[in-house]
Amino acid sequence: MAALSVRFLRSALALCLVLLAGAPAAAQDAATLRIGFQKYGTLTILKALGTLDKKQAEQGVAIKWIEFPAGPQLLEGLNVGSIDFGTVGESPPIFAQAAGAPLVYVGNEPPAPESEAILVPKDSPIRSVADLKGKKVALNKGSNVHYLLVKHLEKAGVAYRDVNVAYLTPADARAAFERGSVDAWVIWDPFQAAAEQQLGARVLADGKGVVNNYQFFLASRDYLDRQPQVIKTLLDEIHKGDLWARDNQQASVDLLQPVLGLERPVVELAARRLAYGVTPVTSQVLDHQQEIADAFYALKLIPRKLDVRQAAPAELQ
C-alpha cells in the first residue's frame, strides 16, 4: 500500500508539472525554449536583465520561464518533459539520472563551497560534525547539500545511518529549525544567508575543503539534439550575465532583492559567496560527479549504479 501511495504521489506530481509548464517537449513549438529556474542565482539575474529574451527573440525563439522551489523538483520537470533546460547543484542530476531523466550536462559554474553549510542554532551545544551522531538533521533530499552532509559525516567518522535525517523542503526545514524540532539544518544560499542574518544561525561546517558545490546547467537530450544552436546561445548569454553580476555586485543585488523579498544584507552576503562564469563540462568535473553517484549508491540512496558519462555531451562519452 505504501509503495502504491508513493507511485500515486509521483504520478500526480508529474501531471501537475506538465499542466503547469505546458505540453511535453515533443508537442512544443520548436521556437520555444522552456527554462526551469530557482528564485536565486545566475538564471534569476539573467531573467531580470532581459538580455536572453531579447537575444533569442532576434533568432525567432521565445523564452518561457518556469520557477521551481529546488533542484530535485526542477529535474523532475525535465524528466516528464515540461522544461528543456535548467540549473541545479551537484546532487540533483545524480538522483534524476537514476530515475531515468534524459538529461545532458552542458556547462557548469566554478566551485562555490561556502554557498552551502550545516547550520545549528546559535546557542546549540553542538560544536563539531561528530556531535551530530544521534541528532536530527534536516535537508532537502537529492539537493546539493545532501552530498555535503554525506562527506562531512564521512570525514568525522560518523555513519550516515547514525544520524536521523529528516527530508524537508527549505521552507519546512526553516520552520522546524526555528521551532527547535531539528538539531541542525543543511542548506544553501540564500536560505543559508537568511538563517545566519535573521536567526543568528551558526555555521557548523560549510563545503570548503570538502566538496566543490558546482552549479550545473542541464538540457534535455531531445532539445539539445534538435536545437544545439539555441543552447549555445543560451550558454553564451548566461556567461555574459555571470560576468556582469561579478563586476556589478551591487547592481545584481538590486535585481535580486525584490525577487527574493529578503533584506539587503542577506542578499549581499549570498551574492558574495556565488561563483561566476560558465565553462563547458570537463572530464574532471564528470569524474567528481561519478564520485557523488558512487557514494549515493553505496548508501542505497539511489537504486542503481550509474555511469555519469551517459549524461555527458557526445564529445565526452
Secondary structure, DSSP 8 states (H G I E B T S, - for coil): -HHHHHHHHHHHHHHHHHHHH-S-GGGS-TTEEEEEE-SSSHHHHHHHH-HHHHHHHHTT-EEEEEE-SSHHHHHHHHHTTS-SEEEE-SHHHHHHHHTT--EEEEEE----GGGEEEEE-TT-S--SGGGGTT-EEEE-TTSHHHHHHHHHHHHHT--GGGSEEEE--HHHHHHHHHHTSSSEEEEETTHHHHHHHHH--EEEEESTTT-----EEEEEHHHHHH-HHHHHHHHHHHHHHHHHHHH-HHHHHHHHHHHHT--HHHHHHHHHT-----B---HHHHHHHHHHHHHHHHTTSSSS---GGGGS-GGG-
